[in-house]
Amino acid sequence: MSLSTQQAVFQPLLQGLETFLAKAQLDARRVFHGRGHLHEGLEHINVDWYAPVMLVSGYKEIENIDELTELIVRFDVERQIKSVVYQLRSSKGAVSEVKWGEEHPVCIVTESDLKFEVQPGVRQNAGFFLDMRPLRHWLRQYSEGKNVLNLFAYTCSLSVAALAGGARQVVNVDMSKPSINWGKRNHELNSQDPRSVKSIPHNLFKSWGRIQQFGRYELLLIDPPTRQKGSFSAEKDYAAVLKNLHKLCEPGADIIATVNSPYLSGDYLPSLMQRYQSNIRLIGEMEASPEFVDKYPERGLKIFHFRAPG
């Protein structure tokens, strides 16, 4: 296939890249969201910017990835890109390869004025979920003075945002000790008071007592993996989390709960909450970032805002 023909195939992707790279870009961002199914023939491609790395993710093999890499570099008029990494998500271990430039296994990226450590292409996930940007923005507005519980905290980006919004304390809980340690580094990157951060590598399904020792919470964040072998399955395990909310909430507490599965309907989580905590009401659902618009919204990330009775 000739380069000109290939450009035609990649045209929607290239238009997004050209617009994005026309000026200096500091913040981490989804540049092209093929998985939103809005561009026929490109549904298997996502492109993410983790300065200075452009990460191209293929959910099946991308034909002519070398030509696409050449075009990405050509559009980089500000010479911001130091590396183009191709990750084949459909391969065992999500194998990645540097297609252009130098290796950057660890990058410090920004979102607004906050800093986060990411590892683009090193593992299946880079350590920073770009589609959670609306929630991080919300947390900076509505966390002031609150005791915040972050379940399934992963690398603690939500807790970083909550403290930046004036939270009194954040309690990070995750089954993975390496993720919790990564989260500690993110708090340190932002010079946040370690006395305001409690980090617990803990399987909450074995005991809720360790979480209750830090008091009740005015804000709870529940952002579990959809399906992670040996730790969590939304279909099987979400109910166990919701059943225990009454032990954790202050009166009037805000609860942010997410689900990100193409197999679960949009009313799955509100219905589950109604079943197990009928006195907790749904306030609303957060809109997705514009760069994550999906032809089938039901299949994408859903962020729900609930409130406990006052």
N, C-alpha and C positions, 0 to 999 in steps of 0.2 A: 504494500500500500504506500503510495507516495506521501510525502510530507503535507502537500496541499490538501490531499484527500483526507489525511488524518486530522488536519486542522478543522476540516468541515465536521468530522465526527465529534471532535472535542469542543466545538464552537461555544456551547453554553458555559462549559467549564472555563474556557479561555477568556470569555468575556468577563466572568467573575474575577478571574485572576488579574486581568489587565486593570480593571477598576480598583481592585484591592491594592495592587502594587504600584499604582500611579503616585502614591505618596508614602512617606515613611510610616510604618505600622509598628507600634510598640506592644499593644495588647494582644494576648493570645486570642485566636478567633477561628471559627469554622469559615473557610473560604469558599468551599463548594460542598453542597450537601446532596450528593447523588442518591443517597439512601432515602431521600424524601420523595422519590419516584415522580419528580416533575420533569425530568429530562430523559426521554426514551433512549435506551442504549447506554446510559451512564449510571444506571441504578446501583452499580456495584462499586462506585468510586466516591470516596470522600477525600477532601484536601483540607488540612489543618495547618495553621501557622502557630508555631511555638518558637518565637524568635531565638536564634537565627535559623531555625530548621523549618523547612516546608515538608510536612509529612503527607505522603500520598498513600491512602489505604485502599487496598483492593479486596473486595469480598468474594471475588473470583479473579483469576489472572487477568491483568490489564494488558491487552495487546498493544504493542508499540510503546511500552513504558519509556524506552529510551528517547523516542521522539517527543513524548509528553514532557519528559524532564528537560529536554532542550528548549521547548517552548516556554516552560516555567522560568528558566534562567533568562531567556531572551526578554521576557516581560519585566524583569526585575530592574527597572530603570534607576532605582535608588541604591542598587547594589546592597540590599539588606540581607539577602539569602546567603548563608555560608554552607548550607548543606541541603540536599534534597534526598529524603529517605523514602524508600518504597517498602511498605509492609503488606504482605499477603495474608490477610486475616483468615482466609479459608484454609491456610496450611497449618499443619500440626505445630503448635508453639508460636503461631503468628510470626513466621520468619520475616526478618527485615534486611534491607540492603541499602547502603549508601550509594545512590546513583550518580551523585555529583557533589563535589566539595569534600569537606572534612567531617570526620565523626564528631558528633556532639552528644554523647550519651546522657549528659545531665545539662539542663538549661534552667536558668532562672528567668521566668516569664512574669509579665505583669497583667493585672486586670484593674483598670483605673490606677490607683496608687498602691495597690497591694501586690506583694511578690509571692511567687509559688515555684517550688522545684518541680520540674517535669523531666521525664525520661522518654522522649519520643522514639518509638520504634524498638526500645529495649525489651519491652514486654507487651502483652496484648493491649493494656491500657497505659496511657502516658502518665497517669497519676493526677489528672486534672480534667474533670468533665466540663467541657465547654458549654454544653446545653444547660448547665445549672446557673448560668450567668444571671437570669432574672431573679432567681432565689437569692443569690449572693447580694444582689442589689437591694432586694427587699429586706434582707437581714440587716443591712447597714442603716436602714431607715427605722426598723421596728424592734431592735434588740436592747435598747438602752435600759440599763438597770436590771436586766433580767438574768435569772439563773437558767442556763441553757443546757439541755441534754441533747447530745448528738449521737444517736444510735447508728451503727454501721458507718462510723465516721470516716473510714478509708484514710485519706491523707489530710483530712480536717480542713478543707478549704471553706466549708460552711462555717466552722467555728472561728476561723480567721476573720471572716466577714462579720460574724456576730460581735466579736470583740472590737473590731474596727467601728462597729455601730454602737459601742458603749455598753455591751453586756457586762454584768457584774462578775459572772463566772461562766466558763464552759466546761462541760464534762464530756470527754470524747471516749466512746466505747466502740471497740472493734475486735473481732476475733483474731486478727492478724497483728502480731507484735511488730513486724517490719513496717506495716502501714501506719501504726500508731507512732513509731519512731520517725517516720517520714513526716507525719503531721506535726510532731514536735519541732522538726526543722523548719516547717512552714511558719509556725508561730515565732520561732527565733528570727527568721528572715524579716519579719514585720515588727521586730522589737517589742513584742507583746509580753506583758508581765507574766512570768511563769507561775506566780502565785494565783493568778486567775484561771489557770489551766489545769485541769485534772485529766490525765490520760490513762485509760484502763484497757489493757489487752485482755479481753474477757468474753467468754461465751455466755451471753445473757440468757440462753435457754436452759443453762444449768442452774443459774441463781440470779434473782433480781435484787438480792440484798446489797451487793456491793454498789449498785447504782443508787439505791435508796439512801445510802449513808451520807450523801451530799445534799440532802434535803429534797423538798419537792420543787418542781420546775415550772417556771412561767412560760417557757418556750421549749417545745420538744421537736426535734428533727428526726424523721424516720425515712432514710434513703437507702433501702437495702438493695443488694444485687437482685436481678430478676431470678437468676438461677446460677448458683455457685456450688459445684459438687462438694459435698461434705459439710456445707455450712448453712445454706439458705436456699429455699425455693419459695417464690411468692405464693404459688398456689397452695402449698402445704403449710408454710410457717408464718405467714403474715397474721393469721388469726391469733396465734399464740402471743404475738406482740400486742395486738389491740386489746386482748383480754386483760392485760396487765396495766393499761394506761391509768386506771383509777388509782393505782398505787403510787403514781409518779407525778400527777398533775396538781398544781395549785388551782384553786378556784379561778375560773376565767382564763386558764392557760391556753395559749395558741399552740396548735399542733400542725406541723407541716409534714405531710406524708406523700411519698412518691411511688409511682409504679411505672416501669418502662419495659413493656412486653407487647409484642404484636399479637400475642395469643390471649390477652386479657382485655375485656371490654372496658369502655370508659367509665361504666358505673360499677365496676368490680370493687374498687376500694371504698367508695361511699356506701355501697350496699353492705360490705363486710363491716364497716364501722357501725352502721345502723344496727346490724345484727348483734354485735358484741358490746357496743357502747351507745345505746340508743339516746342517752342524754347529751352526747357530744354532737354538736350540729355542724353541718358543712357551711362554711362562709363563702367559698368560691374556689375557682381553679385559675392558676396563673397562666398567662399567655406564653407561648413558646417564643424564643428569640426569633427575629425575622429570618436569620440565616438557617434556622432549623424548621422552616415551614414544610409541612408534609402533605402530600396528596391525600393520604389516609391518616388524619390526625389520631384516630383511635389506636393506631399502631405505635405512635411515638411516646415520648416522655410526657407523663401527666403529673402535675404538681398540685396537690389539694391542700387547702387551708381549712382546718377545723378549729372549733373552740369548745373548751370544756365549760360546763355550767358555772356561773359566777357565784 
